[in-house]
Amino acid sequence: VVLFQMLTGAVPYNHPNVRELGLMHIQAAVPRVESPLEPLPARLAEIVTTCMQKTPNLRFPGMRALLDAVPKVEVVAKRRDWTRWLGR
């Protein structure tokens, strides 16, 4: 969720009613991971979406699988110079 917020500039779920907000975290579909600045590398959005899945077997099976996916994003990000605004 922290990575989602860093990339999108928003929390994944928002509702003024705490009960409804909790239900959204449990039941609502994972929102699209979209940057307000420019398109994200598709693989990065997929990684965040996978991490946020409600059903555990739809998430990465472990930290090793997640870490193995990250270098693939880095290669694409550098090739597209997508990293230029990460510090903003």
C-alpha positions as CSV (number, residue, x, y, z in Angstrom):
1,V,0.0,0.0,0.0
2,V,2.9,2.4,0.7
3,L,4.4,1.7,-2.7
4,F,0.9,2.2,-4.3
5,Q,0.7,5.6,-2.6
6,M,4.2,6.5,-3.6
7,L,3.5,5.7,-7.3
8,T,0.0,7.1,-7.6
9,G,0.0,9.9,-5.0
10,A,-3.2,8.6,-3.4
11,V,-4.3,5.9,-1.0
12,P,-5.9,2.9,-2.7
13,Y,-9.1,3.2,-0.8
14,N,-10.7,6.3,0.7
15,H,-14.1,6.7,2.5
16,P,-15.2,9.1,5.3
17,N,-16.9,6.2,7.1
18,V,-14.3,4.0,8.9
19,R,-16.5,0.9,8.6
20,E,-16.9,1.4,4.9
21,L,-13.2,2.0,4.5
22,G,-12.4,-1.2,6.3
23,L,-14.8,-3.1,4.0
24,M,-13.2,-1.6,1.0
25,H,-9.8,-3.0,2.1
26,I,-11.4,-6.4,2.5
27,Q,-13.8,-6.6,-0.4
28,A,-13.0,-3.9,-3.1
29,A,-11.0,-4.8,-6.1
30,V,-7.4,-3.6,-6.2
31,P,-7.4,-0.2,-7.9
32,R,-5.4,0.4,-11.0
33,V,-1.8,1.5,-10.3
34,E,-1.4,4.6,-12.4
35,S,1.0,7.5,-12.0
36,P,-0.4,11.0,-12.3
37,L,2.9,12.0,-14.1
38,E,3.3,9.5,-16.9
39,P,2.7,5.8,-17.6
40,L,4.4,3.4,-15.3
41,P,6.4,0.4,-16.5
42,A,3.7,-2.2,-16.8
43,R,5.7,-4.7,-14.8
44,L,5.9,-2.3,-11.9
45,A,2.2,-1.8,-11.8
46,E,1.7,-5.6,-12.0
47,I,4.1,-6.1,-9.0
48,V,2.2,-3.6,-6.9
49,T,-1.2,-5.1,-7.9
50,T,0.1,-8.6,-7.1
51,C,1.3,-7.5,-3.7
52,M,-2.1,-6.0,-2.9
53,Q,-4.2,-9.0,-3.8
54,K,-6.8,-10.0,-1.2
55,T,-6.3,-13.7,-1.7
56,P,-2.9,-14.9,-0.4
57,N,-2.3,-17.4,-3.1
58,L,-2.6,-14.6,-5.7
59,R,0.2,-12.7,-4.1
60,F,3.9,-13.5,-4.5
61,P,4.6,-16.8,-2.8
62,G,7.4,-15.3,-0.8
63,M,9.9,-12.4,-0.6
64,R,12.4,-14.2,-2.9
65,A,9.8,-14.2,-5.7
66,L,9.1,-10.5,-5.2
67,L,12.8,-9.7,-5.2
68,D,13.3,-11.7,-8.4
69,A,10.7,-9.5,-10.1
70,V,12.2,-6.2,-9.1
71,P,15.3,-6.2,-11.3
72,K,13.2,-6.7,-14.4
73,V,11.4,-3.5,-13.6
74,E,14.7,-1.6,-13.0
75,V,16.0,-2.6,-16.4
76,V,12.8,-1.3,-18.1
77,A,12.7,1.9,-16.0
78,K,16.3,2.8,-16.8
79,R,15.8,2.1,-20.5
80,R,12.8,4.4,-20.6
81,D,14.4,7.0,-18.2
82,W,11.3,6.6,-16.1
83,T,13.3,7.1,-12.9
84,R,14.0,10.8,-13.6
85,W,11.1,11.9,-11.4
86,L,11.3,9.5,-8.6
87,G,12.9,12.0,-6.3
88,R,10.3,14.7,-6.8
